[in-house]
Amino acid sequence: MRFFSKLTFFVMISLLLGACSQKVETGNDPARWVDPFIGTAGHGHTFPGATLPFGMVQVNPQTRLNGWDGCSGYHYSDSIIYGFAHTALNGTGALDYGDILLMPVVGEPVFINTEYSSPFSKTSEVAEPGYYSVKLDKPEVLAEVTATSRVGYHRYTFPKTENALLILDLQHRDRVLDSWIEFINDHEIRGMRRGSQWASDKVWYFHMEFSRPFTTKGIALNDTLRNELTKANGTNLKAYVGFDTRENDVVEVKVALSAVDAAGALKNLQEELPGWGFDETRKKARETWNKELSKIYVKGGTPRQLKVFYTALYHAMLQPNIFMDVDRRYRGMDRAIDTAVNFTNYTVFSLWDTYRAWHPLMTILDSARTVDYIRTMLNQYQKSGNLPVWELAGNETWCMIGNHAIPVIVDAWLKGIKGFDPQVALQAAINSVNADRVGYPVYRKYGYLPGDKEHESVSKTLEYAFDDWCIAQLAKNLNQEEVYKKYIQASQFYKNLFDPSTGFIRPRISGAWLEPFNPTTVDWNYTEANAWQYNFYVPHDVNTHIRLMGGDSAYAARLDELFSANTEVTGRDMKDISGLIGQYAHGNEPSHHVAYLYNFVGQPWKTQEKVRYIMDHFYTDQPDGIIGNEDCGQMSAWLIMSAMGFYPVNPASGQYIVGTPWFDEMDINLPNGKILRITASHPSEKNFYVQGMEINGQPWNYSYVFHKDLIAGGHIHFKLGKKPSLTWAFASDERPKAEVIDDQLVTSPYFNTTDTRVRKPISVSMATLTPGAEIFYTLDGSLPDNQSLHYKGPIEINQTTHLTAIAWHPSLGYSYPVDVEFVKIDTNRRIQVLSKVHPNYTAGGPEALIDGLRGPENWRLGGWQGYQGNDFEAVVDLGNIMPISYVGAGFIHDIGAWIWAPKKVEFEVSEDARNWKPVLSIDSPVSIDDYTARKLDLGGKINLKARYVKVKAMNLGKIPQWHLGAGGDAYIFIDEIIIK
């Protein structure tokens, strides 16, 4: 009997393991593989609610009112539901949407969300494409939702009660600018909500229709019930409708949205969902999803892989969202109402994320929508004067960096996806990258962004340079030779930030390399990253970057170092930096192409190792199965592209770099009616090394393919093995190439010191990266040429001096200038700082507080000292007893960045540093909840003599609960201590 038990156990284990590793295929219902809960835990920020592919409406349960992990309105760890809103964002790192909330209640009408909310059990939740349901415990109501493109459809199954209510909350989520509500009759409501959060002016009209007449109703104005009202407007509006229900009676509600007007919402309802039939609508939603998901058919993966893959494809199809009514009217970026002619208008363009892989993926799967996206972007340019950066609901949020509508447009055009005017696109791109904002004028003046003139200077320089390369490619295609020359040279501006002594692309301050430098430090010189994570962002000029690094072996070794480094990230707390392999951070976009770079130096097997590891470990079928923010489909697009076996390192080149496929077979139904079949010989966690490739039966020895090869259809086969092939795609002519050859840039000189305060003579040396270039300079701020002072060795600065330098090459011409102003300072004053300064915000040391150089309005540029969680205290020694007529200090107030003006500033004076006399105490004039960023001086006139001045500034302490950083430690930012 004991033997039988053991045998039975081993048989069961074998069957279980076999079930876990069995190979499956998509089938005719790919939606069955989708789990909308994936990404709703951890920091994925996805949502499980009901929506259609690219639909305008997302009917989503609201479980979290605020906080970074509440960006979508839902988090898997929560156990309370506040209601069901009709808009949601997929995986963003900023809060918005969650408009027009409905919530079933049993009992008396209540309008405070803590009173109408309900607990729920996770086991009662069901989420699938186009459908969500949950049992609400407090009212004992089964809530179900589905959707069409512009209409949310609710079904609530009530218990027996005379008080079955539905609460409508127009105050929910963000700040309300205006709203109104109107009861039309006993089964229809309409209204409008205008809100402001990430998008500053978000407008939604709605029209609601109920499946049965409501027997009671009321409007709550400022949370006071006014039963006599049938219409009201204000900034705190709520309403209820009531029904008398028997056990398991159903109340259905259809909610149509429009960003145009109430008539538009009604038209959307009448066109898309004129009748009733929840189950039929749910069925059609699933059919719609299956049609889209069937663009890719997979065979040979495990059930876990298919679940991960099709959920990724589902997430990739949640946005951009249709943003126009059925009659084609829409609200433009000029806030006016217009009609879309020959295109579908969309919203939600997370371009800093999606230009990398999501948009290239769509050029393979959906060229028709790609044309609509571009027409939308060009229309937004015509309405606003700029191509979109991060557009939301017809608003430009100016979130993130670069102007990455440009690579999207250029990539499509060069791939042969037409349907828009390329001359208009080129002009839009040129105008957008020459606008007077986010450092563009400085970038054009200096050939890079100095860190003391624009924050996030390294990341912006790198991404601006890539955008410039894209402009050059479009100009070349359109025979615009002068435009091509200008922007192909500008695409090399990144070279001005390459430090040959460290091999890092790093910030320059006052013309010199910023010190101290630690490549793991996250600071304001980079965008959501550090020097490691941006060091390989030269996708258009990889081969030049390889040479700058010292060649193939040195470049590969630096990549190895990136992936093997300690995972500790220093500096600013940045939750976006996640999914670390060494300092590679898959949870955020700047790293996404890096694993594929080994192909450029003939080591493709290392790419295959890294890519397979990332696919297997950073994408799972659990609620926390996305390693970072989903970011509107980009995280998923990385997986989808990588599972195909390649990835667009340069997302505007039409070239895809080979990795390793995830499935035995994949059929891609292309927009041109052809099928691309990708097969691989038994891929697994151990069998993933590429031994060889074939395209349509012919050997392919190159570690890249082109878009034209994919879109032509046919068959790509990967021969895989368990050991690396050290010969396949090893030769230099078998590797991908990305290199700028034309109009080579002469790099600007760099100096040896960032300290511009002259106490005693400073020795300044200069160098340039360009071989054969000479350096010329002036000392009066004028622009030098090759007839100016010729640099032959270190020069001495002993007074206030404006140094300007250029490099000149006899065949390549001049570099862009670099300049710095050295300032002679008063050496009689001394300062002793008694508080602990934050290591990221030292401004170069204590002397910065008394050097006479004021910190800039933009504190991110440096020049300010930061003190977190503690008060500031310092003593200034004037050198001698002298008359004092004024004492004060400069501070920053920017609570969005956790910086508060001090609660109080106190000044004391002394002649001997032992006996102190209070002379001035000033309370902060700024309210602690004032989000307006500003620089302010706190001080006042006095009339006495002293040698020493003590300054004390009281920190706010813990951040208040109403703030996004609740419970964290507030900062004081100070510069300068002013004593007259």
N, C-alpha and C positions, 0 to 999 in steps of 0.2 A: 504493500500500500504506500509506503514511503517512497519507493522507487517511482510509482505511478504519479505521485504528487510532484516530484522533481521533474519528471518528464513532461507533465502537463504545464508546469511553470516555464520550462525552456521552450516548449512549443508556443505558448502564449507570447513570450518575449520575442521569439522569432517572427511571429505573425505581426506583432506590433511594430517591430523594426522594419519589416517588409512594407507595412502600410505607410510608415513615415518616409521611406525612400522610394516608393513605387513611382513609376513614370506615368504621367497623365497628359491629357491634352485639353485644349480649350473647350471643344464641343460647340453646340449651337446656342448656348446660353452663357456667354462670357461674363455676364453680370453676376453669375453665381459665385465667381471667384473674387468679387469685390467686397472688401470689408471697410466701410466708411469710418469705423472706429480707429483704424490704423492712423497714427499721427495725432490723435486727440489727447494723448497723455504726453508726459515729458514736455518738450518744448516744440513739438511739431506744429501746434496751433491750427490744426485742421478742424473741420466740423462734420457732424454726422447727419445733418438735416437733409431734407428732400429738395432736389433741384434737377434741372435738365442740363445736358451739355451746353455750356456757354450761356446758360439761361440768366435772365434778369432777376429772377426771384430765387431766394434760398430760404426755405422755411426751416428754421433752425432752433432747437431748444436752447434757452438761455440759462446757463448754470453759474456763470461768473460775471459780475458786474464791472469789474475793473482789474487792473494788474496785468503785467506783461503776458502771463500765461492765460489771460482771458481775452486775448486779441480777437478770437473768433466768436466769443460769447459763450463757448462751451469748453469744459475741461473734463476729461474722463474721470478724474479723481473726485469730482464733486458729487454731492448727494441731494442737492436741492435744485428744483427747476422753478424759474421765475415766470416762464411763459414761452411763447413761440414767436420769434421775430421773423421778418420777411426778407432780410438782407444779411449776408455774412461774407467775410473775407477768408480766403483759404491760405493759411500758413504765413500770414504777414507778421512782422515784428512790431507793428503799431496798431493801436485800437481804432476801430471805426465800424460803421454799419451796426446792425442790430435794431433796425427801425420797425415801427408799427407792431407793438407787442400784443398778443392775445393770450389769455389764460383762463381756463375753466375753474369755477369755484362753486361750491355748494354751501348755501347759507346766505347771510346778509352781504350786501355789496361792500367790499373793502378796496382801498386804493393805495395802500402802502405796500411796497413789494414784499416786505418781510411778512405781511399778513396774508397776501394772496398766493405766495409761493407754496410749493409742496415738496415734501421729501419723495424720493422714489428709490426703487431697488434696481441695481444694475442688471439683475437677471431678467427684469421685465422689458429691457430696452431691445428693440429690433431696428437695425439700420441696413438698408440695401439701396442700390442706385434708384433714386426717385421715390423713396419711401422711408419714413421713420415712425416708430410708435413707442409708447411708454405708458405704464400704468402709474398714474399719479395717486399717491397713497392717501393724501389728506382729503381730497374730494371724492376719492374712489372712482376716478374717471379714467377710462382708456382713451388716450390721445393718439391720434394718427394724422399724419400729414403726407401729402404728395404735391405734385406741382406740374404746371405747364411752363412755358418759357417766361410768361409775365404774370402768372396767377398762382397763388398759393391756395391749396385745397385742404381744409381741415375736416376731420370727423371726430366728434367727441361722443363717447358712449357713457351716459349718465346713469346713476342709480335712481331709484324712485324718490322724488323730492319735488316740493313746490318751489324750490329756490335753486334751480339749475341756472347758473350765471356764466356769462363770458365777460371778462374784464378786458377793456381796451386801454392800453397805456401808451400815450404819445410822448410822455416825458422820459421813458426808459432809454437808458444808455448814455448818449452824449448831451451836450448843452443845446437846449432848444432856443432857436432864434425866433421862431414864430410857429404857430400851429392853429388849425381850426378843425372843427368836427360838426357834422350835421346829420340828424336823423331825417331821412327822406320819407320813409313810411315805416310800416311795422316789420319790414324784412330787409331794409337796405340802409347802409350808413356810408357816408363819404367824408373825406377830409384831406388834410395836408399836414405834413410835418417838415419843418425846415430846421436842420441841425448843423452844428459846427463841432468838429473835433480834428481829426487828421485832415479831412477835407473841410475847408473853411465854410463852405456854403453848399450844403447837401439838401436837395429838395425832393421829396416823395409825396405824390398824391396817391390816394387809395380809394377804391370802391369795394365795399363789402356787401355780399348778398348771403342771406341766411336761408336754410332749407325749410324753415317753418317760421311763422310769425312769432316775434317775441311778445310776451304778455306784459313785461315791465321793462322800463328803461330809465336811464338817468345820465346826467353829465356831472362830473366832478371838476369844479373850477378851483384850482389851488387846494385840492384835496378836500373840498367841501362839496357835498352832494347837493345838486340843484335839479330836482326832479321836474321842475317846470320848464327847463330849458330844452329846446330842440336843436339849438345851434349855439356855438360858443367859439371864441378864439382866445389865445393866450399862450403862455410858455409853460404852463403846468396843467395840461388837459388830460382827463381820463373819462371813461364812460363805462356803462355796463348795459347788458341786455339780459332778460331773465325768461325762463321757460318753466312750465310745469311738466315734469317727465315721469313716466313710468319706469320700472326696472328695465335697464338696457335700451332705453330710448336713445336715439341718435340725433344729434344736432350737427349739421354740416354748414361750413362757412367757406365761401370763395372770396379771396382777397386779391384784387388786381392792383398792380402798381403802375405808376407813370411818373416820369420826371418832368413832364410837360404841364399837364393840368388835369383836373378832375374828369373832364370829358374824355381825355385820353385814357385814363384808367378804366372808365366805363367801356370804351371801345375795345380795349384789350380784353376785358372780361367777356364781352359779347362775341368777339371773334374767336378767342381761344377756348372758352369754356362756357358756352351759352346754356347748357343743360346741367343735369345732375347725374352723378354716377361715379362715386369715389373709386370703386374697384376697377372700373373701366379706365379711369384716368391713371390710376396706379399701373395698370397693365400697359397702357400706351407709353408711360414714362420708362418702364423697363425696356420696352421694344426700342424706344429711341436710344437708350443707352446701349443696348445690344448692337444696334446698327453702327454706332460710333466705335465701340470697343472691338467690333469685328474687323476693324482695319488691320489688326494684327492677330494672327492665329499662331498659337504656340503648341508644340508637341514635344514631349520628352522630359519636361521638368517635373519636380516633385510637387505635391499639392501646396506645400508651403511657398515654393517659388512662384507658382501660378497666382496664388493669393496676393503675394507681394507685388508681382508684376502688374496684374490687372488693376489692383488698387492704385498703383502708381499711374497707370494709363488713365484711370478714372480721375485722379487728382489733377492730372495734366489737362483734362478737359473741363474743369470747373470754371475756367476763366481764360481769356477776357470775357466779359459779360455783355450781352446785347444791351444797348442803351438807347433804344428808340421805341416808339409805339408802333402798333400794327399799321398805322397810317403813315409811318416813316418820319414822323416828327420827333425831334430830340432837343435837349437843352445843351447848347454848345459851351465851349470854354470861354466865350464872351458873355455867357449867361443868357443869351437871347435864344429864342425858339426858332429852329430852322427845320428844313426837310431834307433828308438824305436822298440824294439822287444818284442812282447807280452804285450804291454801296450800302452795306449794313454798318451802322455806327456801333462802336463798342466802347467799353470802359474797363478800368482796372488793368493798367499797364505797369507792371513791376519790372521795368526794363533793366535796371542794374543787375537783377537776378536773371531774367528770362532771355536776354540776348545771348547768353552763353551756350545754352543747349536747347531750351524750350522752343525758341523761334526757329532754329535750324531743324529741330524735329518736325515742326509744323510744315516746313518746306518739303518734307518727305511725305507726310501724312495728309496734309490739307492745304494745298496751294490756293484754293478758292478763298478760304478764310484768311490766308496770309495776305492776299490782295486787299481784302476788306480792312484788315488791321492797318495796313500801310495807308490806304485811303483815309481811314480814320485819323491816323497820325498827321497826315498832310493837311487834313481839314482842321485839326487842332492847331497846327502851325498857322494856318490862315486866320483862325479866330483869335489866337493869342500872341502871335509873333515869335513863338518858340516851338520847336518840336517837343513832344512830351518827355518829361524826365521820370516822374511817377504820378500818373494821372489817375484820379479817382472821382467818379460821379461828375465828370465835367469840370473838376478842379485840378489845378496843378499843385501838388503838395511840396514840390521841390525836395523830395526826400531822396537820399543817396546822391551819388556823384556821376559825372560823365553825362554824355548825351547819347544814350544807347538806342534811341530810335534809329540812329544813323547806321550802325552795323546791320540792324534788322532790314532796313530798306535796301542797303547796298548788297547784302547777301542775296536777297530775293531777286534783285535786278540781274546780278551777275550769274545767277542760276537759271535765268531765262523766265522767271516769273514776272510777267509784265502787268499791264492793266492800270498803270499810273504813269504820270509824266515825269521822266527822270530829270529833266531840266529844272522843274519845280522842286523836285526832291533835292537836287544838288544845291540850289539856292537856299532852300530851307535849312540844309545842313550847315552851309557856310554862315548864314546869319545866326544860327543857334550857337555855334562855337566861337562867335565873335561878339556875343552879347556882353554888356557891361554888368556882369554878375559872376559869382563864385570863382573869382580869380582869373577869368579869361584874359582881361587886359594885361595883367601881370605876367601870365603864362606866355602871351605873345611878345611881351617886351623883353623878357629875360631868357626865353627858351626853356624854362622850367618854372616851377612854383617854389620860391623861397619859403621856408617854414615860418619865417617871421613876417610874411606878408599874406599868407593864406593858410588856414588850418587844413588838415588832411592833405598836406602838400605833396607827399610822395604818391599816395594813391591817386590823387587827382592828376598829377603829371603823367603817370603811367596810363591811366584810362583815357585822358584827353589825347595822348599820343596815339593810342589805338584808334580812337574816333577819327583823328586826322588821317591815319593810314586809309581808313575806309573812304573818306572823302576823296583822297587821292585816287583810289581805284575807280570810283564812279567817274571822276573827272577824266581819267585816262580812257575809260570806256566811251566817253562822250567827246573825246578829242579836244578836251579843254587843257592844253599843254601847260599853260602858265599856272593854272589852278593846281594841276598835278604836281608841278615842281615845288610850289609853296608848301603843299600839305604832305608830300612825301618826305620833305626835309623836316617838317614839324613832327612827323611820326617818329623821328629819332631824338626828340627832346629828352627822352628817358635817360640818354647817355650822360646828360649833365648832372644826373643824380647817382651815377655809378661810381662807387668808391673803389679804386683798384687795390687799396691797401687791405680792405676787408672782404672784398668780393660781394658786397651788399649794395643794393639800391637803397639809399638812405637820405635822410633830410639834410638840407643845407640851411644854415642860419648865418646871416651876415656874410654870405659868400663862402663859408667854411663848413666842414662836416660837424653836425651837432654832436657835442660831447656832454656827458658820458653817453655811450651807445651800447645798448644791449638788444640783440635782435629778437629776444623773447618779449620785450616790453611793448605793451599796448598803450599808445598815447595818441595825442591829437595830430600826429603827423601821418597817421594811417586811418583808413576807414574800416572799422570793425575787424582789425587785423593787426599784425606786427610785421617787422621787417622780414622775418622768415616767410610769412604767408603771402607777401607781395613781391618777394625777391625774384620770382619766376614769371611775373606777369609782363611778358613781352611777346605776346602770341604771334605778332606779325613779323618779328625780327629775331626769332629764336637762334638762328645760326650766328648772327652777330653777337648775341648775348653769350653764346657758347665761347666764342673767341675772346670776348672780354673776360670771361671767367678763367681763361687759360687753356681752352681746348676740350676735346671730348672727355678725356679721363678726369680732368678737374671738374667739369660740369657734372658728370655722373657721380663723382665723389661728393659734390655739394648736395645733389639730390639725395644720395644715401644718407648724408648727415641730417638733412631735413627730416627724413622718415625715421631716423634712429635717435634723434635728439631727445633729451628729457622733455616730458609733456608739460612741464610747469610753464604757465604763461604769467608773466609779471605785468605790473602797471595797472591800468584801469581794469575794473571788473567788467568783462564783456561776455555776457551769457551766450552771444551768438557764436563764440569760438568754442566749438564742440566737435565731437567725433575725431579726436586727436590720434594720429599715428606719428609719434615724435612731435614735430611742430606743424605737420600737415593737419589742417582742420577741415574735415569733410562737411561739418555742420554749417559752414558758411561758404559763400560762392567764390571768393578769390582763389581758393585752393582747387577748384573743381577740375581744372585742366592739367594739373601738375603731374599726376601719376602717369600721364601719357607722354611726358617729355623724354623718358628714357629712349623712345624710338628714334629721337633725333641724334642720339650718340651711339646708335647701334647696339643697344641693350634692351630689346623689346621684351625679353623674358621678365625683366623687373617690372615693366608696366603690367604685364599679365599677372604677376604675383600680387601687385598692389590692387589692381582693379578687381580681381576675383575676391580678395579679402574684403574689400569695401562692399561689394555686392552681397557677400554672405553674412557680414557682421553688422553693417550699418543700416541695413534694410531688413526688417523682420515683420512677422505677421501679428505682432502684438500691438496694443494701443500706443505704446511708446516706440513703435517700430521705425520712426524717422528720426535720425540722429540730431537734426536741427530743425529750424523753421522750414516748413515746406516751401515757402516763398513763391506762392502762386504757380506752382508746378515745376520750378527749376530743379528742386531736389529729386523729384520723380523723373524729370526728363533726363537727368544724369543716368539714372538706373536704366531707363528704357533704351537710351542710346548705347550704353555700355553693354546691356544684355544683347543687343544686336551684334556687338563685336567691334565697335568703333565709336569715336567721339570727336566733335569739332573743336580741336585745340584753338584754332583761329576761326571763330564763328562767322566770318564773312569771307572765307577763302574758297568755299566749295570743296575743301579737302577734309577728310575724316581720318583720324589716326587710329590704327588698329590696336585693339585690346584683346579680349578673349570672350567669346560668346557664352551665354548662360544656359542656353537650351539646345537640345538636339536638333530641333527644326523650328524655324520661324518663317511664316509667310506674311509679307507686308502687301496689302492691297493698296496700290499706288493710285493717286488721283487721276492719272492718265489711263487707268483701266488695266495696266500691266501688274504683274505680280513679281515681287522680289523674294526669292527663296534663299534663306540663310540656313545652312546645315553645319553641324559640327559632330565630330566623332566622339561620342560618349563624354560630354563635359561633366565634370564633377568637382568637388572641393580639392581633389588631388590630381585630377586629369584635366589640366587647363592650359598647359604650355603649347603654344602654336609651333607645330613642326613644319607646316606649309599651308598654302592657300591655293585655291583654284577659283577662277572666275569663268563661268560657262565652260568648264572642262579644261581650261588652259591654266598652266601653272602661273601663280602670281607671287613673286618673291619680294614684294614691296610691303612695308609696314604702314601703308596708307591706301585709301581708295578715294575716288572723286564722286561728287554728287551725280555727275552724268552717268557714272557706272551704276549707281543705285537706281536712279529714276528710269533707266532703260529697262529695268526688270532683269529677269534671268536668275542665275544661280551662283551664289558665293558659298564655297565650302571651306571649312577650317579642318585641317587634320591636327588633332590634339594628342598630347602625350603627357606622361607624368614627370618628365625631366625637361629642363630647358634645352631648347635648340640654340646652340651658340653660333650657328651659321645662317639661319634664316633671317633675312632682312638685316644682315650685319654690315654688308658692304656699304660704302658711303653713297653709292648711286642707288641703293635700295631703301634709303632712309627718306623720311619727309624733309622738305626744305621750306623754310620761312625766313626770307632774308630781304632787307632793303638794300639795294645796290645804287640806285640813282641819287644824285644830289646829296652827296655825303655831308653830314653836319660836322663843322669844327666845334668841338666842345668848349664851353666857356671856362675860363680859369677858375680855380678854387684856391682859397686862402688857408692859412694854417691856424687861425685863431677865430673864435666866435666872440671873444671878449672885446667889445668896442669902447670900453671905458679906459681912458688914458690917465694913469696915475704917474707912471714913469715911462720912458721910451719903450715902445713895442716893436719887436722885429717881426715883419710880415713877409712871408714867403708865398710864392704862387706856383701853380702847375696846371697843366692841361692834359686831358686824356688823348688828344690827337697827336700822333707821331708827326714830327716835322713842323709843328706849329710854334710860333714865337708869341710872346706876350708883350703887349704895350699897355701903358697906363697913364692916367692923369691924376692930379691931387686936388683939383678944384671942382670935381663933379662933372666936368665936360666929357663928351663922348670921345674916346681916343681913336686914333687910326694908326697905321704903321709908320707914321712920322712922329708919333708922340714918344714919351719916355719909354725906352726899351728896357724891359725887365731882364736883368742878368744875374740877379741874386737878391737876397733879402733886403728890404728897405725898412728904414726906421721911421716910426710915427711917434712924435712927442707933443703934438698939439691937436686941436680940433681940425680934422682933415676929412674931406670927402674923396675917397679913393674909388676910381672907376677903372676897370681893366677889360681888355678883350684879347682873344687869341687870333692870330692871323697865319694862314697857310698860303704859300705862294700859288698853289693851283686850286685850292678849295675856297679861299676867301676868308672872311671874318666870322668869328663866333658872335653869339649874342653877348651883350655886356653883362658884367657883374659889378655891383657897387656896394659900398658900405661907408657909413659915416662914423668915424672915430671921434669921441667927445672927451675933451679934457674935463676931469671932474675935480671937485673940492676934496682934497685929501685930509683936511683938518677934522672933518666929521668922522665919527666911528659909531658903530651900532653893535649892540649885543641883543640877540634874539633869545628870549627865554622860553619859547614854545617850540614844539616839535613840528617842523615843516613837513608837508607831504612830499615824498621823494620824487613824485612826478611833476611837482609845481614849485620849483625852487627859484626860478627866474635867474639862475646863475649864482645864487648865494645871498647872504644877508645884505651885502652892500647894495644890492639892487633896490632896496627900500629907501636909500638916501642918495642915489646917484644922479638925481635930477632928471632922469628919463622916465616919463610916465608910461605906464602900461597901456596898450591900445584898447579901443572899445571892444574888439573881439579878443576876449581873454584867452581863447584857444591858441593864439599866436605866441604866447609866452609873455614874459615881462611881469607876471603876477605870481605872488607867492600864495600857496594854498595850505590851509590848516583844516583838517577834517576831524570833527568830533571833539575838538579842544579849543579853548580860547587862544587869542593871540596876545602876547605881551613882549615888549621890547623896550630897551633903553638906548637913547641916542645921546652920544657925547659930542657936544659942539666944539670941544677943544679949549674953550675959555668961557668965562662968565660974560654974557653979552645980553643986550636988550632983545626981548622977544615980543612981537606984536600979533602973531598968529600961530596957532597949532592946529593940525588937522591930518587926515589920512584919506586916501582914496580906496574905495571898495567896489566890488561887483555885486550886483543882485541879479541872479538868473536862476530861479528856483526850478526851472525845467531841467537844469544841469546840477541840481542839489546845492546851489550856491545861494546863501542868504546874506543880505546885509546884516552886520552884527546887531544884536538886540540893543546894545549900548556901547558907546566908546567913551573911555575916561582918560584924561590927561593929567599928569602930575609933573611938577618941576622940582629941581633941587640944585643947590650950588656945590654939594659935596658927595652926592649919590648915596647919602645915608638918611638925611632928613628930607622927607618929601612933602610937598604941598599940593593938594588937589586944586586944579585951576579951571577945569571944564569937564562937563559930563553931558553927553548928547545921546538921546534915544533915537533909534532908527525911525526915519520919517516914512518908511515903506511898509505897507501891510504885508504880513507874512504869506498871504495867499495871492499876492500880486505876481502874475506870471510875466509881466513886462520886463524884459532884460534891460539893464541900464548900468552905467558907471556913475558913481556918486561920491562926492567929497563930504566927509563929516568933520567939521572943525569950527573954529570961531576965533574971534579977536581976543587977545589978552594984552596986558601992559605990565611987564615986569622983567627982571633980569634973572638969568639962570644959566648953568652950564649943561645940565642934564634934563632930558625930557623923557618921561615914561608914558608909553601908550598901551592901554589895555582895551581889547575889543572882545565882547562877549558873544560866543557862538550860540546859535539857536539850539544846538544839542540834537536830540532825536527828531527825525523828520515826522511831521504830523500824519495821522492816519488817513487823511483825505488825499494825500499825495501818492503818486505812483511809487515813490521810494520809501513808503511808510516804514518806520522803524530803523531806517539807516541813519548814518551820521552826516549831519550837514557840514558844508564847507564855509569857511571865511576866505575870501580872496582879497589881498591887500597889495597896493602899490599906488602912491608913494607916501611916505611919512613927510608931511609938509611942515617946515618950521621956518618962519620968517622973522 
